[in-house]
Amino acid sequence: MKLLRYGILLLAATFSGCASINKHDDTDYNIPVQVVSWSQTNAMHVAVRNGSGSGFWADNDTFITACHVVGTEYMYYGDPDGDGESQSYGVFEVEPEAQVSNSDLSVTLNLAVKSCDQQTDIAVLKRQWLESDSEFTALPTYLAHPNPEFGEVVYGAGYGLSERLHITVGHWQSTPRYEEDRPRPRFIVTIPTIFGDSGSPALRLHNGRVEVVGIRQAIRNSGQGGVTHLTIVSDAMDIHIQIEKSKQ
């Protein structure tokens, strides 16, 4: 069932001329035009040497994605402490830059990786201004805090399994997840998410304005026939914090 669902989503994304709109929860939601317009301009496919993911513009020269999209953990066996005792250990290496593009490839830019925080899994990238890309302008991104209420409709705009934008619908789950190695909690949304959506925004429409309420980081099995519907996100305050840290 999971492979079938992924296959259908991939076909829809591959053969769509721009964004494909995917629905969830057996509810007849219409994707608001504001969400579609924002996503087609701000949501981007992210490509690095060892993989790809998704991301979005926070402002016209600041781009956000997941840290694990632009970084790779390598496992080694040796003596990292120099004490004569061999052990396995991991080294996390961050790519110096990433290429971002939209569905019709009218925008393709090389961005420098400014910061990559493993605790929050948020990376901040900066646009390298060139004369050839001066015509591109991102829409304003509003980072919403506090978080949405339980059950509130949220949207996802990602490039999972393809280089085509797909917009999905789900709901916010208000129970936070606290983990020892993270300074702030993470949350759960029911937005359908597939591999390659990492780093993409979780959105809501509030008073007619599109707001980013977090970024998608991981997926987990919901226990419902093996179909993955529950998605882990870091909330918008994490993004605020990492953007401010990258300026220091």
N, C-alpha and C positions, 0 to 999 in steps of 0.2 A: 504493500500500500504506500509506504514512504517513497519507494523508488518511482512508483506511478505518479504520485503527486509532484515529486521533483521533476519528472520528465515532462509533465503537462506544463509546469511553470517555465521550464527551460524553453520548450517549444513556443510558448506564448511570448516570452521575452525575445527570442531569436527572430521571429518573423514579424514582430511589431515594428512599425516605422519609427515610433518614439517610445512613449511610456506604455507599458501594459499594466492594467489595473486588475488586481486580484483581491477577491473578497473572502471573508471568513465569518464563522459563527452563524451561518445560515440566516443571516439578516440582510435585507435588501438595502445595503448602504450605497449611496452615491458618493463618489469621491468629490469633495468640494473643489470647485475650479481654482480657488486660492491655493489649495494644497498641490494640485497638479502644476500650476504655474510656478510656484516656489520650487518644487522638486525638479522640474525640467531645467531650471536655471541653476539651482544651487547644489543639487545632489550630483555627485561625480563618481565615475569608476576610477579606482586607484590601482596603478600597476607599479610593482617594484621588481627587482631582479629575481627574487625567489617566490613570487606569488602575486596575489591581487586581492582587492577588497573594495570597500565603498567609503565615502566620506562626504563632507559638505562644507560650504563656505560660511564662516562666522561673520566675516566682513569681506570687503573687496580684495584683501590681500592676506587674510588669515584663514587657513583651511584646517578642518578637524577630521581625524580618522582614529581608528583604534591603534594603540601602540603595537599590538602583535601583528598588524597588517604591514607595518614598515620595519619590523624587527623579527629576528629569527633566533630561537634558542638552540644552541649546539651542545651536545653532551660529549664530555671527554672523560678519559680515565688517566689519572696521573697523580702528581704530587703538587697541588696548587699552593699549599702552605709552606712547602719546602722543609717539612719536618721529617721526611723520610718515610711517610705513610701514604701509600697510593689509595686513591678513592675516586669515585665517579663524581663529576661536578658539571654544572651547566654554565655556559657563557651566552649572554644575550647580546647580539650584535644588531645595531640599528643601521639601516640604509641611509646614506647621506641625502638622498633626494628620491622623489617619487614623481611619476607622471600621472596627471589626472585628465580625464576627458569625459565628454557627455555622449549621449546616445548617437547623435548623428555626426560626431567627431568634428563639429564646427568649432569646438573649443578643445585644444590639447595644450597643456601647460606643464612645464617642469617646475616642481616646488621643492624648496630646501626644507629638510626636516629640522625644525627649530628645537623641539623637545619631545621626549618620549618617556612617559611616566608609567612604569610597570604596575605600580600599586593601583592606580585608577584605570590603567589600560587606555589612556588617552594620549594621542600624539597631536602636536601643534605644528603645522607646516606653514611656510611663508612663500608667497608668490615672488618669483624673480622677475621683476618688471622688465619687459622687452618691448620694443616698438611694435613688433609683430602681433602682440597680444593686447595692445592698448584699447582695442574696441570692446573687449569683454568686460561686462559689469555684473557683479553678483547682486542679488536682491538682499535687502537688509534681513539679518537673522536675529530673531528675538529669543534669548535664552530665558525660559520661564522658570521661576522659582517663587513659591513652593511648587511641589509636584502636583499632578492632576489627582482628582479624587478617585476612589475605588470605583471601577466600572466605567470610567470616562472613556469615550472613543478616542483612540490614538491611531496614527498612521505611520507606516514605514516606507522609506524611499531608498531602495538599494539596487545593487547590480549583481546580486548573487547568481553564480553559475553562467554569467553571460556579460556582455558589454552593453546590454540594453537595460534601461531603467524599468523597474517594476514597483508599483505602489500597492501596498497591502493595508488591511484594516484589522484592528483588534481592540483590546481594552486594557486599561491600566490596572495593575494589581497593587494595592497600597502597602502590603506587608513588606518591610525592608529585610534584606538579607545582610547580616553582619558577619564579617570574616576577620580573622585575627591579623592577616597581613594587609588589610586595607584600612585607610584612615576614615573612610565614610561608607555608608551602606550602599548596596545595589538593590534594584527593584526588578519586578517581573512584569512583562506585558505579554498579551496573547497574540501579538502580531506574528503571522507566519514568517519564519526566517530560515534561510538556507545558507550554506557555505558560500562566502563571498559577500554576504550582507554585513559582515563585521565592519564597524566604523560608521555605519549609516545612521541617520537621525531617526529618533522616535518623535513624532510631531503631533500637535493638537491644533485645532482651530478655536481660538478664544477671542470673542468679541470681533469676529471678522478678520483676525490677524493670525498668521501662521507662527507658531512658537515651537522651538526645539525644547523638548522636555528631557532628552537624554540621548545617548548613543548606544546602539546595539553592539554587544560584545560577545555573547555566547548563546547557544541554544541548548535546550535539554529536553529529554523525552517526557511527554505529559502523562505517559502511562495509558493513553487511549489508543490501543491498537498499534503502538509504535510510531504514531504520527507526532512529529515535533511541532508543538504550537507555542510553548512557553519560551520566552526570550528574556535573557538577563540584560539589563541596561544600567549604565551609570547615569545619574541624574544631571540636570543642567548645572547645578552648583559645582559639580566636579569639573565641568567644562570651563566655567568661570575661573575657577582656581588655577587650572592648568594654563589658560590663556594669560592670566596675570603673572604666573611664574615664568612663562617663556619671555616676558618682557624684561626680566631682571638680568 
